[in-house]
Amino acid sequence: MSTQPLRIGLFGFGVVGQGLYHVLTQTDGLQAEVVRICVKDTAKQRPIASDVITYNGDEILLDPSINVVVELINDSDFAFDIVCRAMRQGKAVVSANKKLIATRLPELLALQHETGVPFLYEASTGGSIPIIRNLEEYYDTDHLHRIEGIVNGTTNYILSSLQASTSSSYQDALSQAQALGFAESDPTSDTEGFDAAYKTTILATHGFGVVAHPSDVVRRGISAIRGFDVDVAQRHWSSIKLVSRIVRSGNSVSLVTLPAFVSRKSHLAHVSGANNAIALTTDFADVQCLFGKGAGSRPTASAVLSDLSLIRDKYRYAYRRLRRSSGLTLDQRVTVSVYVRASDEQLEALPFLSVQTDHRGVEGRYIIGSMRLDELQQSTAYADRDAFVALYLED
Ligand SMILES: NC(=O)c1ccc[n+]([C@@H]2O[C@H](COP(=O)([O-])OP(=O)(O)OC[C@H]3O[C@@H](n4cnc5c(N)ncnc54)[C@H](OP(=O)(O)O)[C@@H]3O)[C@@H](O)[C@H]2O)c1
């Protein structure tokens, strides 16, 4: 990497790409120029001069004057190709693509080792919240026990509007989120928890030195929620949130992205709308919570911008926990407290270790109790799209 001003080749000029273009014109102190922007759709009108635009990625990847590639496209397979080629050309890379990073991390780690060029991705997790760098740097010496976060703004928006009674049903809340641009026309990646699971694996790598695949995360989305579940949560002085949770226990960690009853005593219970928050529990600092916008054009671009300023300073992730080879393994055989609303048959079949509440009413039946996470995951209630399964978090 040269110490010259950053000459940026940008892939993607959508929500985040345009946000970056604008924040770069407004920031002080970063000498950077967007030299070329590669997009896909030749018919689309662009709000910038056409001489910067290209439809041929080689015009960026093979241009020796471009020293940084910023990858902001919405296709993780093609993004992998871009990132590999850019790094092999000695260009530093910034990406916001959580699916790319979560699903291809072993190859991306090898590529960083092989090429020695920086690959930074702060915007991939928690949007504007500087969580990856904090895990890399600030928490390096403290003993981290738990990372617990709301890392998907779409589901948090839907759940917030359901619980504030501004929507009468899940479908109504989803339609409202789509109309306001908080949810995509195909919301599956958000509502079924895939997006949050990608971020869970990225947090596990930087927080605990564990390289996991998103399929290692015990994941379930929010689409089964009913007004009945919201009422129960309110009676239990809790809010329902989609929570990503990485908990260390001895020499193992469990990875979860599940709806959760979150006690109103917790910081996370008060995170509303499309916001994100990540709470860290450590030995020395105790509990700390980072809060901010988890998505959106300028907030996400602000994290990309911050990565660019680090590239200028030749920063790379050290992956210290990974390199220290902490010996932590993934283990989902942990005991968790859960709320399950399901059919009588499914509830009877669940291997509860203890039962705190077994509620039977005309409007539905649910059990709150404890069981092993892996056994919950293998149950018929867990597989049933109409059953609602949530962690029951009391602290
Ligand atoms: N939106 C957010 O708030 C947010 C937050 C955090 C992270 N992210 C991540 O940031 C990335 C970008 O998201 P976005 O919301 O900005 O997406 P977007 O608005 O859908 O824009 C995607 C851009 O990628 C371009 N593109 C797609 N395939 C391409 C290809 N093969 N070659 C060149 N360009 C291609 C599109 O080109 P055309 O313009 O020609 O269609 C478009 O400009 C994604 O990885 C996303 O997960 C987004």
The ligand as an SDF file (V2000), in Angstrom:
LIG
                    3D

 48 52  0  0  0  0  0  0  0  0999 V2000
  -28.3870   -0.9570    3.0380 N   0  0  0  0  0  0  0  0  0  0  0  0
  -27.8760   -0.9770    4.2610 C   0  0  0  0  0  0  0  0  0  0  0  0
  -28.3370   -0.2380    5.1610 O   0  0  0  0  0  0  0  0  0  0  0  0
  -26.7290   -1.8750    4.5920 C   0  0  0  0  0  0  0  0  0  0  0  0
  -26.2380   -1.9180    5.9190 C   0  0  0  0  0  0  0  0  0  0  0  0
  -25.1230   -2.7150    6.2110 C   0  0  0  0  0  0  0  0  0  0  0  0
  -24.5460   -3.4740    5.2020 C   0  0  0  0  0  0  0  0  0  0  0  0
  -25.0670   -3.4370    3.9370 N   0  0  0  0  0  0  0  0  0  0  0  0
  -24.4130   -4.2570    2.9040 C   0  0  0  0  0  0  0  0  0  0  0  0
  -23.8500   -3.3700    1.9390 O   0  0  0  0  0  0  0  0  0  0  0  0
  -23.8850   -3.9790    0.6460 C   0  0  0  0  0  0  0  0  0  0  0  0
  -24.6250   -3.0470   -0.3170 C   0  0  0  0  0  0  0  0  0  0  0  0
  -25.9560   -2.8920    0.1300 O   0  0  0  0  0  0  0  0  0  0  0  0
  -26.9320   -1.7960   -0.5120 P   0  0  0  0  0  0  0  0  0  0  0  0
  -28.1050   -1.7210    0.4000 O   0  0  0  0  0  0  0  0  0  0  0  0
  -26.1790   -0.5680   -0.8460 O   0  0  0  0  0  0  0  0  0  0  0  0
  -27.3710   -2.5450   -1.8530 O   0  0  0  0  0  0  0  0  0  0  0  0
  -28.2510   -1.9470   -3.0480 P   0  0  0  0  0  0  0  0  0  0  0  0
  -28.8410   -0.6420   -2.6890 O   0  0  0  0  0  0  0  0  0  0  0  0
  -29.1610   -3.0410   -3.5010 O   0  0  0  0  0  0  0  0  0  0  0  0
  -27.1560   -1.6750   -4.2130 O   0  0  0  0  0  0  0  0  0  0  0  0
  -26.4170   -2.7190   -4.7340 C   0  0  0  0  0  0  0  0  0  0  0  0
  -25.4710   -2.1720   -5.7860 C   0  0  0  0  0  0  0  0  0  0  0  0
  -24.6620   -3.2670   -6.2290 O   0  0  0  0  0  0  0  0  0  0  0  0
  -24.5740   -3.1780   -7.6370 C   0  0  0  0  0  0  0  0  0  0  0  0
  -24.2870   -4.5120   -8.1800 N   0  0  0  0  0  0  0  0  0  0  0  0
  -24.9500   -5.6750   -7.9840 C   0  0  0  0  0  0  0  0  0  0  0  0
  -24.3670   -6.6770   -8.6580 N   0  0  0  0  0  0  0  0  0  0  0  0
  -23.2920   -6.1290   -9.2810 C   0  0  0  0  0  0  0  0  0  0  0  0
  -22.3110   -6.6330  -10.1550 C   0  0  0  0  0  0  0  0  0  0  0  0
  -22.2850   -7.9300  -10.5130 N   0  0  0  0  0  0  0  0  0  0  0  0
  -21.3630   -5.7950  -10.6280 N   0  0  0  0  0  0  0  0  0  0  0  0
  -21.3520   -4.4770  -10.2810 C   0  0  0  0  0  0  0  0  0  0  0  0
  -22.2930   -3.9250   -9.4500 N   0  0  0  0  0  0  0  0  0  0  0  0
  -23.2450   -4.7540   -8.9780 C   0  0  0  0  0  0  0  0  0  0  0  0
  -25.9070   -2.6500   -8.0720 C   0  0  0  0  0  0  0  0  0  0  0  0
  -25.7750   -2.1550   -9.3810 O   0  0  0  0  0  0  0  0  0  0  0  0
  -26.9850   -1.4090  -10.1460 P   0  0  0  0  0  0  0  0  0  0  0  0
  -27.0470   -0.0320   -9.5030 O   0  0  0  0  0  0  0  0  0  0  0  0
  -26.5190   -1.3480  -11.5560 O   0  0  0  0  0  0  0  0  0  0  0  0
  -28.2190   -2.2090   -9.9150 O   0  0  0  0  0  0  0  0  0  0  0  0
  -26.1580   -1.5850   -7.0040 C   0  0  0  0  0  0  0  0  0  0  0  0
  -25.5400   -0.3740   -7.3650 O   0  0  0  0  0  0  0  0  0  0  0  0
  -24.5550   -5.3460    0.8430 C   0  0  0  0  0  0  0  0  0  0  0  0
  -23.5620   -6.3120    1.0420 O   0  0  0  0  0  0  0  0  0  0  0  0
  -25.3480   -5.1620    2.1310 C   0  0  0  0  0  0  0  0  0  0  0  0
  -25.5580   -6.3780    2.8090 O   0  0  0  0  0  0  0  0  0  0  0  0
  -26.1330   -2.6670    3.6170 C   0  0  0  0  0  0  0  0  0  0  0  0
  1  2  1  0
  2  3  2  0
  2  4  1  0
  4  5  1  0
  4 48  2  0
  5  6  2  0
  6  7  1  0
  7  8  2  0
  8  9  1  0
  8 48  1  0
  9 10  1  0
  9 46  1  0
 10 11  1  0
 11 12  1  0
 11 44  1  0
 12 13  1  0
 13 14  1  0
 14 15  2  0
 14 16  1  0
 14 17  1  0
 17 18  1  0
 18 19  2  0
 18 20  1  0
 18 21  1  0
 21 22  1  0
 22 23  1  0
 23 24  1  0
 23 42  1  0
 24 25  1  0
 25 26  1  0
 25 36  1  0
 26 27  1  0
 26 35  1  0
 27 28  2  0
 28 29  1  0
 29 30  1  0
 29 35  2  0
 30 31  1  0
 30 32  2  0
 32 33  1  0
 33 34  2  0
 34 35  1  0
 36 37  1  0
 36 42  1  0
 37 38  1  0
 38 39  2  0
 38 40  1  0
 38 41  1  0
 42 43  1  0
 44 45  1  0
 44 46  1  0
 46 47  1  0
M  CHG  2   8   1  16  -1
M  END
$$$$
